[in-house]
């Protein structure tokens, strides 16, 4: 089975002042993320502002990331939409451009049945050889992939992994107990990574790793070494940042802090707006305390 590693970053898309992808900055960002311990990158996901990305944008993003990281990391393309037909089209594009896997979010807006979700994943799986990460985030999609459906996705569709952003730790623990030996499970919420990994998850698909990738990787390393007290000290140190980067709509906060501390990555595109000056100051202050 292909390994995506324990730290995966859901990468932003840098834009210039005209809303055009800044490929030079994105190339350097991919290098930065790998240098700071990310083993894989999710491209064209929610954090990348996927609703605003055209097919041509996706071609640019996949090609640029591939050129940047080579074989130093795995690249996972977010190809899921609320249209099965379009999801298949994007998946074929990702496969053609050398991506290592795809991430499929629960179809949003249309709110399909559990059977409809299963058939959606099955239809995409039938059109690709790439491993599939299922993204379960009912807070955004309006529909939970239930445990019975997840088990069918594992056994019948043979999905590779699950990004769990359900926001219910008991659900997640039951999921790990029920199918954790058959599928790789990742926290989809930075704030819950410590709990997830302690309970047996592989790792995290992170947004905060744009800024504190080394620290998140160290925390997971300490957990696996049995040094839970030290791991939890890091976890507690990072919790305020984890909260702040979602205090206003993402990816506004992480883009703002990246622009302040690394390189200008531009503002998010509408309907996401730049963050408030108050939050920008809080983010920078907290980040400096961590560093």
Kinemage of the C-alpha trace (Angstrom):
@kinemage 1
@onewidth
@group {chain A} dominant
@subgroup {mainchain}
@vectorlist {calphas} color= white
{ca unk a 1} P 0.000 0.000 0.000
{ca unk a 2} L 1.253 3.486 -0.841
{ca unk a 3} L 2.177 5.499 2.257
{ca unk a 4} L 1.215 9.168 2.557
{ca unk a 5} L 3.106 9.586 5.860
{ca unk a 6} L 1.890 10.981 9.154
{ca unk a 7} L 2.005 14.706 8.305
{ca unk a 8} L 0.102 15.880 5.254
{ca unk a 9} L -0.394 19.570 4.530
{ca unk a 10} L -3.563 20.785 2.831
{ca unk a 11} L -1.768 23.408 0.759
{ca unk a 12} L -3.027 26.913 0.052
{ca unk a 13} L -2.996 28.419 -3.445
{ca unk a 14} L -1.012 31.684 -3.645
{ca unk a 15} L -2.585 34.389 -5.827
{ca unk a 16} L -1.261 37.701 -7.079
{ca unk a 17} L -3.215 40.961 -6.748
{ca unk a 18} L -5.222 40.073 -9.871
{ca unk a 19} L -6.280 36.670 -8.543
{ca unk a 20} L -3.877 34.751 -10.806
{ca unk a 21} L -1.953 31.795 -9.381
{ca unk a 22} L 1.549 32.836 -8.379
{ca unk a 23} L 3.420 29.758 -9.592
{ca unk a 24} L 6.865 30.865 -8.391
{ca unk a 25} L 5.600 31.345 -4.844
{ca unk a 26} L 3.677 28.080 -4.974
{ca unk a 27} L 6.802 26.222 -6.154
{ca unk a 28} L 8.737 27.600 -3.181
{ca unk a 29} L 5.851 26.891 -0.798
{ca unk a 30} L 5.837 23.207 -1.739
{ca unk a 31} L 9.591 23.070 -1.042
{ca unk a 32} L 9.114 24.831 2.303
{ca unk a 33} L 6.385 22.413 3.413
{ca unk a 34} L 8.461 19.346 2.598
{ca unk a 35} L 11.479 20.860 4.341
{ca unk a 36} L 9.296 21.345 7.432
{ca unk a 37} L 8.425 17.644 7.663
{ca unk a 38} L 5.302 17.249 5.493
{ca unk a 39} L 5.399 13.830 3.835
{ca unk a 40} L 2.553 14.558 1.413
{ca unk a 41} L 0.626 17.565 0.144
{ca unk a 42} L -3.086 17.810 -0.586
{ca unk a 43} L -3.566 20.110 -3.568
{ca unk a 44} L -6.801 21.760 -4.770
{ca unk a 45} L -8.643 21.005 -1.541
{ca unk a 46} L -10.738 23.332 0.599
{ca unk a 47} L -7.679 25.209 1.882
{ca unk a 48} L -6.611 25.717 -1.744
{ca unk a 49} L -9.945 27.472 -2.456
{ca unk a 50} L -11.004 24.704 -4.825
{ca unk a 51} L -14.406 26.230 -5.752
{ca unk a 52} L -12.519 29.051 -7.489
{ca unk a 53} L -10.096 26.799 -9.381
{ca unk a 54} L -10.700 26.043 -13.049
{ca unk a 55} L -9.465 22.951 -14.844
{ca unk a 56} L -6.608 25.037 -16.210
{ca unk a 57} L -5.745 26.222 -12.691
{ca unk a 58} L -5.587 22.616 -11.555
{ca unk a 59} L -3.230 21.728 -14.392
{ca unk a 60} L -0.917 24.547 -13.298
{ca unk a 61} L -1.054 23.542 -9.634
{ca unk a 62} L -0.390 19.845 -10.256
{ca unk a 63} L 2.428 20.488 -12.708
{ca unk a 64} L 4.085 23.097 -10.491
{ca unk a 65} L 3.917 20.922 -7.375
{ca unk a 66} L 5.286 17.925 -9.254
{ca unk a 67} L 8.193 19.988 -10.550
{ca unk a 68} L 8.857 21.362 -7.074
{ca unk a 69} L 8.864 18.209 -4.949
{ca unk a 70} L 9.774 15.487 -7.458
{ca unk a 71} L 9.897 12.209 -5.549
{ca unk a 72} L 10.494 13.870 -2.161
{ca unk a 73} L 6.800 13.751 -1.241
{ca unk a 74} L 3.469 12.333 -2.334
{ca unk a 75} L 0.917 14.602 -4.007
{ca unk a 76} L -2.793 14.091 -3.376
{ca unk a 77} L -5.243 15.958 -5.596
{ca unk a 78} L -8.563 17.094 -4.197
{ca unk a 79} L -10.832 16.089 -7.074
{ca unk a 80} L -14.179 15.637 -5.357
{ca unk a 81} L -17.105 17.940 -6.110
{ca unk a 82} L -20.870 17.611 -5.792
{ca unk a 83} L -20.924 16.283 -9.361
{ca unk a 84} L -19.807 12.696 -9.907
{ca unk a 85} L -19.167 13.413 -13.589
{ca unk a 86} L -16.959 16.421 -12.828
{ca unk a 87} L -15.168 14.545 -10.046
{ca unk a 88} L -14.244 11.829 -12.531
{ca unk a 89} L -13.011 14.451 -15.025
{ca unk a 90} L -10.779 16.081 -12.397
{ca unk a 91} L -9.580 12.671 -11.211
{ca unk a 92} L -8.488 11.690 -14.718
{ca unk a 93} L -6.648 14.999 -15.029
{ca unk a 94} L -4.833 14.361 -11.742
{ca unk a 95} L -3.844 10.861 -12.828
{ca unk a 96} L -2.610 12.114 -16.205
{ca unk a 97} L -0.434 14.731 -14.477
{ca unk a 98} L 1.272 12.264 -12.168
{ca unk a 99} L -0.524 12.718 -8.868
{ca unk a 100} L -0.045 9.951 -6.294
{ca unk a 101} L -3.567 9.903 -4.914
{ca unk a 102} L -6.889 11.725 -4.850
{ca unk a 103} L -9.049 13.094 -2.062
{ca unk a 104} L -12.816 12.872 -2.516
{ca unk a 105} L -15.039 14.960 -0.271
{ca unk a 106} L -18.594 13.911 0.515
{ca unk a 107} L -20.776 15.446 -2.228
{ca unk a 108} L -21.957 18.766 -0.844
{ca unk a 109} L -25.134 20.819 -1.386
{ca unk a 110} L -27.051 17.934 -2.985
{ca unk a 111} L -27.052 15.980 0.324
{ca unk a 112} L -27.138 12.442 -1.166
{ca unk a 113} L -28.253 9.353 0.723
{ca unk a 114} L -25.683 6.984 2.206
{ca unk a 115} L -26.237 4.728 -0.810
{ca unk a 116} L -25.699 7.709 -3.109
{ca unk a 117} L -22.410 8.495 -1.346
{ca unk a 118} L -21.286 4.901 -1.787
{ca unk a 119} L -22.166 4.880 -5.495
{ca unk a 120} L -20.408 8.258 -5.978
{ca unk a 121} L -17.140 6.859 -4.617
{ca unk a 122} L -17.609 3.621 -6.526
{ca unk a 123} L -18.094 5.444 -9.839
{ca unk a 124} L -14.915 7.459 -9.319
{ca unk a 125} L -12.949 4.406 -8.203
{ca unk a 126} L -13.965 2.568 -11.374
{ca unk a 127} L -12.291 5.295 -13.470
{ca unk a 128} L -8.907 5.508 -11.742
{ca unk a 129} L -6.047 3.441 -10.382
{ca unk a 130} L -5.079 6.124 -7.852
{ca unk a 131} L -5.592 5.490 -4.112
{ca unk a 132} L -8.573 7.373 -2.711
{ca unk a 133} L -8.714 9.367 0.508
{ca unk a 134} L -12.315 9.903 1.632
{ca unk a 135} L -12.897 13.305 3.244
{ca unk a 136} L -15.656 13.249 5.855
{ca unk a 137} L -16.578 16.803 6.893
{ca unk a 138} L -20.328 17.137 7.562
{ca unk a 139} L -19.925 20.698 8.861
{ca unk a 140} L -19.137 21.808 5.298
{ca unk a 141} L -20.998 19.253 3.198
{ca unk a 142} L -24.202 18.896 5.205
{ca unk a 143} L -23.956 15.099 5.194
{ca unk a 144} L -22.039 12.699 7.424
{ca unk a 145} L -20.512 9.564 5.930
{ca unk a 146} L -21.836 7.122 8.517
{ca unk a 147} L -19.727 4.317 9.971
{ca unk a 148} L -21.570 1.592 8.076
{ca unk a 149} L -20.982 3.461 4.822
{ca unk a 150} L -17.311 3.984 5.652
{ca unk a 151} L -16.979 0.254 6.241
{ca unk a 152} L -18.510 -0.413 2.820
{ca unk a 153} L -16.144 2.126 1.242
{ca unk a 154} L -13.237 0.233 2.773
{ca unk a 155} L -14.443 -3.269 1.931
{ca unk a 156} L -16.217 -2.713 -1.402
{ca unk a 157} L -14.519 0.353 -2.925
{ca unk a 158} L -11.173 -0.298 -1.187
{ca unk a 159} L -10.510 3.314 -0.310
{ca unk a 160} L -6.967 3.942 0.905
{ca unk a 161} L -7.528 6.422 3.731
{ca unk a 162} L -9.955 8.701 5.536
{ca unk a 163} L -9.574 12.353 6.475
{ca unk a 164} L -11.865 12.674 9.478
{ca unk a 165} L -13.089 16.212 10.171
{ca unk a 166} L -16.336 15.060 11.763
{ca unk a 167} L -15.624 16.942 14.998
{ca unk a 168} L -16.904 14.120 17.219
{ca unk a 169} L -14.111 12.265 19.015
{ca unk a 170} L -16.387 9.388 20.050
{ca unk a 171} L -17.369 8.835 16.405
{ca unk a 172} L -13.695 8.893 15.453
{ca unk a 173} L -12.704 6.425 18.162
{ca unk a 174} L -15.473 4.046 17.059
{ca unk a 175} L -14.255 4.428 13.484
{ca unk a 176} L -10.686 3.520 14.442
{ca unk a 177} L -11.931 0.548 16.457
{ca unk a 178} L -14.150 -0.653 13.616
{ca unk a 179} L -11.965 -0.169 10.516
{ca unk a 180} L -8.636 1.244 11.674
{ca unk a 181} L -6.849 -2.007 10.864
{ca unk a 182} L -8.016 -1.847 7.236
{ca unk a 183} L -7.647 1.820 6.294
{ca unk a 184} L -5.345 4.708 7.154
{ca unk a 185} L -7.198 7.271 9.268
{ca unk a 186} L -6.098 10.896 9.597
{ca unk a 187} L -7.316 13.710 11.784
{ca unk a 188} L -8.790 16.473 9.666
{ca unk a 189} L -8.633 18.905 12.575
{ca unk a 190} L -5.276 20.179 13.872
{ca unk a 191} L -6.663 20.655 17.372
{ca unk a 192} L -7.531 16.943 17.673
{ca unk a 193} L -4.302 15.510 16.259
{ca unk a 194} L -2.862 14.637 19.673
{ca unk a 195} L -5.997 12.679 20.615
{ca unk a 196} L -6.300 11.003 17.216
{ca unk a 197} L -2.708 9.785 17.102
{ca unk a 198} L -2.827 8.586 20.696
{ca unk a 199} L -5.886 6.520 19.803
{ca unk a 200} L -4.263 4.927 16.771
{ca unk a 201} L -4.740 7.261 13.807
{ca unk a 202} L -1.889 7.546 11.305
{ca unk a 203} L -1.534 11.318 11.564
{ca unk a 204} L -3.092 14.565 10.388
{ca unk a 205} L -4.069 16.428 7.236
{ca unk a 206} L -3.057 19.810 8.556
{ca unk a 207} L -3.525 23.493 7.798
{ca unk a 208} L -1.339 24.706 10.661
{ca unk a 209} L 1.665 22.852 9.220
{ca unk a 210} L 2.120 25.770 6.815
{ca unk a 211} L 3.508 27.499 9.920
{ca unk a 212} L 4.397 24.880 12.567
{ca unk a 213} L 5.068 21.717 10.592
{ca unk a 214} L 8.229 20.918 12.525
{ca unk a 215} L 6.393 21.206 15.830
{ca unk a 216} L 3.476 19.009 14.730
{ca unk a 217} L 5.873 16.372 13.396
{ca unk a 218} L 7.834 16.474 16.677
{ca unk a 219} L 4.636 16.054 18.703
{ca unk a 220} L 3.707 12.903 16.781
{ca unk a 221} L 7.272 11.610 17.053
{ca unk a 222} L 7.107 12.010 20.847
{ca unk a 223} L 3.770 10.165 21.008
{ca unk a 224} L 5.213 7.205 19.113
{ca unk a 225} L 8.263 7.242 21.390
{ca unk a 226} L 5.976 6.928 24.409
{ca unk a 227} L 6.859 10.413 25.654
{ca unk a 228} L 3.284 11.572 26.050
{ca unk a 229} L 3.975 14.211 28.656
{ca unk a 230} L 6.385 16.055 26.352
{ca unk a 231} L 4.051 15.529 23.391
{ca unk a 232} L 1.167 17.081 25.294
{ca unk a 233} L 3.292 20.106 26.229
{ca unk a 234} L 3.746 20.748 22.503
{ca unk a 235} L 0.066 20.072 21.875
{ca unk a 236} L -0.974 22.625 24.493
{ca unk a 237} L 1.545 25.172 23.160
{ca unk a 238} L -0.020 24.925 19.696
{ca unk a 239} L -3.711 24.916 20.640
{ca unk a 240} L -4.164 28.710 20.547
{ca unk a 241} L -2.678 28.871 17.044
{ca unk a 242} L -4.899 25.987 15.939
{ca unk a 243} L -7.925 27.949 17.144
{ca unk a 244} L -6.814 31.291 15.691
{ca unk a 245} L -6.281 29.991 12.147
{ca unk a 246} L -9.973 29.084 12.064
{ca unk a 247} L -11.313 32.077 13.994
{ca unk a 248} L -12.285 33.628 10.657
{ca unk a 249} L -13.019 31.762 7.408
{ca unk a 250} L -10.113 29.650 6.154
{ca unk a 251} L -7.715 30.069 4.438
{ca unk a 252} L -7.735 33.795 5.281
{ca unk a 253} L -5.872 33.458 8.603
{ca unk a 254} L -3.163 31.062 7.432
{ca unk a 255} L -2.567 33.125 4.289
{ca unk a 256} L -2.255 36.291 6.364
{ca unk a 257} L 0.298 34.769 8.735
{ca unk a 258} L 2.275 33.185 5.907
{ca unk a 259} L 2.498 36.564 4.194
{ca unk a 260} L 3.728 38.155 7.442
{ca unk a 261} L 6.295 35.507 8.365
{ca unk a 262} L 7.410 33.941 5.078
{ca unk a 263} L 6.468 35.333 1.670
{ca unk a 264} L 3.470 37.180 0.242
{ca unk a 265} L 0.885 34.560 -0.782
{ca unk a 266} L -1.870 37.052 -1.575
{ca unk a 267} L -5.407 37.360 -0.287
{ca unk a 268} L -8.059 34.682 -0.614
{ca unk a 269} L -10.520 35.012 -3.476
{ca unk a 270} L -14.144 35.962 -2.889
{ca unk a 271} L -16.330 34.904 -1.238
{ca unk a 272} L -13.545 34.483 1.357
{ca unk a 273} L -12.274 37.881 2.465
{ca unk a 274} L -9.027 39.112 4.057
{ca unk a 275} L -8.995 38.772 7.835
{ca unk a 276} L -9.500 41.566 10.359
{ca unk a 277} L -6.496 43.545 11.560
{ca unk a 278} L -7.255 42.407 15.113
{ca unk a 279} L -6.948 38.728 14.188
{ca unk a 280} L -3.813 39.407 12.135
{ca unk a 281} L -2.141 40.906 15.219
{ca unk a 282} L -3.237 38.021 17.455
{ca unk a 283} L -1.906 35.477 14.963
{ca unk a 284} L 1.473 37.144 14.665
{ca unk a 285} L 1.819 37.546 18.431
{ca unk a 286} L 0.964 33.901 19.062
{ca unk a 287} L 3.272 32.665 16.335
{ca unk a 288} L 6.184 34.656 17.755
{ca unk a 289} L 5.577 33.132 21.194
{ca unk a 290} L 5.749 29.635 19.697
{ca unk a 291} L 8.923 30.377 17.809
